[in-house]
Amino acid sequence: MPARPITFLSDYGYRDEFAGVCRAVIARLAPEAAVIDITHGIRRHAIEEGATVLANALPYAPAGVHLAIVDPGVGSPRRAVAVQVARDDRILVGPDNGLLWPAAERLDGAVAAVDVTLSPFRLQPVSATFHGRDVFAPVAARLAAGAPLDEAGDPLDLGALTTLERQRAQIEPGRIATHVVYIDRYGNAALDLSHEDLPQTGLRLGRRVWVGAGGITLDATYSVTFGDVSPGQLILYEDSYRSLALAVNRGSAADVLDLSPRDEVVLRPA
C-alpha cells in the first residue's frame, strides 16, 4: 500500500526550526508520504483558532493522516491522541485539548481513538517540551506508512475526548450578538454566524447593517464580495467557508474596528 498523505497545521511559526524538524522526522520514518502544510501561522497557543482553521481546511484535503499541533499544555498530564473519523477512515493526530474536535465533527464524527502519549512509535528520549518532534510526528508518520491505529497506543473511550466549548451567536429581533472566531492576514474577521443562521437574522443582501464592537459603531453593507463597495468601505459578507465575516475593501476590518479573536460584535440590520 502506498503511504497516505499527511497534512500538517501548527502554531510553530516560520522563524524557528520546529515545523521543519517535525517534517524531517516524518521524512525519515515515512519517506514516501507527501506532507501538505496547511499553515504554521496559527497564533501561539490559540487552540480555538487552530481548531477553526483545521475544520475548515480538511474537507478540501486528500484523505490521510492529519497532524495538528497547538499545544500550550505540553509537559502537563494532557493526553496525546490519534482519532479515526468516519469519513474516508482519516486519522487526526494531536493533543487532546479540543483542537481536533471540530474537525472530527466536520468529518462525520470520531469512530475510534487511542492514547499515544506512551506510543511505541514515539522517539526516545522524549523531550518534555517538544512532543511535536518526539510523539506526534513519528506517530503520524507510522500511521501514514500503514501501521494500524490500534498499534499506535492504548484504546481510548470516545466519550473521554476533550471537546471545545465555543462561543455562540445570539440572534434576537433586530440584534445579532456575534463573536470574532478568526482574523486572517488581510484583517478580515470571521464571525460565529453561519449560512444556516441567515434566515433568522433579518439580514438582506445589498442592505445596510450597523456594526458595533468595543464602543465603535460603523455602518456596513451586506454584500457578496469586496468589489461591491468603494475602497475603504466596511462590508459584511459570506466567506469561502460560508461563515459571515467583516472586511474592508482594500483595508482591514480588524484595524478599523480594533478587533481581536473572541471579541463580541453586535450587528443591527438597518
C-alpha positions, 0 to 999 in steps of 0.5 A: 500500500502506498503511504497516505498523505499527511497534512500538517497545521501548527502554531510553530511559526516560520522563524524557528526550526520546529515545523521543519524538524517535525517534517524531517522526522516524518521524512525519515520514518515515512519517506514516501508520504507527501506532507501538505502544510496547511499553515504554521501561522496559527497564533501561539497557543490559540487552540480555538483558532487552530481548531477553526482553521483545521475544520475548515481546511480538511474537507478540501484535503486528500484523505490521510493522516492529519497532524495538528499541533497547538499545544500550550499544555505540553509537559502537563498530564494532557493526553496525546491522541490519534482519532479515526473519523468516519469519513474516508477512515482519516486519522487526526493526530494531536493533543487532546485539548479540543483542537481536533474536535471540530474537525472530527465533527466536520468529518462525520464524527470520531469512530475510534481513538487511542492514547499515544502519549506512551506510543511505541512509535514515539522517539526516545528520549522524549523531550518534555517540551517538544512532543511535536518532534518526539510523539506526534510526528513519528506517530503520524508518520507510522500511521501514514506508512500503514501501521494500524491505529490500534498499534499506535497506543492504548484504546481510548473511550470516545466519550473521554475526548476533550471537546471545545466549548465555543462561543455562540451567536445570539440572534434576537429581533433586530440584534445579532450578538456575534463573536470574532472566531478568526482574523486572517492576514488581510484583517478580515474577521470571521464571525460565529454566524453561519449560512444556516443562521441567515434566515433568522437574522433579518439580514438582506443582501445589498442592505445596510447593517450597523456594526458595533464592537468595543464602543465603535459603531460603523455602518456596513453593507451586506454584500457578496464580495469586496468589489461591491463597495468603494475602497475603504468601505466596511462590508459584511459578507459570506466567506469561502467557508460560508461563515459571515465575516467583516472586511474592508475593501482594500483595508482591514476590518480588524484595524478599523474596528480594533478587533481581536479573536473572541471579541463580541460584535453586535450587528443591527440590520438597518 
